[in-house]
């Protein structure tokens, strides 16, 4: 594998993990968790409000985290901020998985959205930092491919685990995919 191919793969592989996390938690895991804890009459409303607030929190934190990523790049590098976001995501997933109250699920979910957005903010700067202008289209295409692959992988793997009643294992699988992708990226 050429150096350039390894670089493009390394930049893109963490997008796969982020896609598994975001698509999996928003569309599969959170509705299941809320289905257990919320009454049948308000599950859809609660899901809609919580995903809206979670996505809004992630969208608001990402530019702030991006500024930190740009400022701290000489000290930590982009992968340092991604690593911080990863560690925060793992803690957040643990809270989300273990605190079985409605308030705990909400707090854990919001923490996952925010911490993963911190990792994503560092990830956003890798292509402009590391890929020359001639190859940025290819890098962006590979990033998009990893996004789609992560969504499909998430739906297949997490769907199978959740369908067989293994919610904790599904959350653990998301955490494992994040860690493995980060190690491959570094």
CORGINOR-V200336 format. One line per field, one symbol per residue. phi: phi as a letter, one per 20 degrees, with the letter a starting at -180 (. if undefined). psi: psi as a letter, one per 40 degrees, with the letter a starting at -180 (. if undefined). Layout:
phi->???
psi->???
This chain:
phi->.fgffffffffefffgfffgffffffddfggfffffdefgfcfffffffffffffffffffffffffffffegfeemffffffffffffffffffgedeecfffffffffffffffffffffffeffffddfgfdfffffffgfffgfffffgffffffffffemdffffffffffffffffffff
psi->hidddddddddddddddddddddddddddddddddddiiddedddddddddddddddddddddddddddddeddddidddddddddddddddddddddhfidddddddddddddddddddddddeddddehiddeddddddddddddddddddddddddddddefgddddddddddddddddddd.
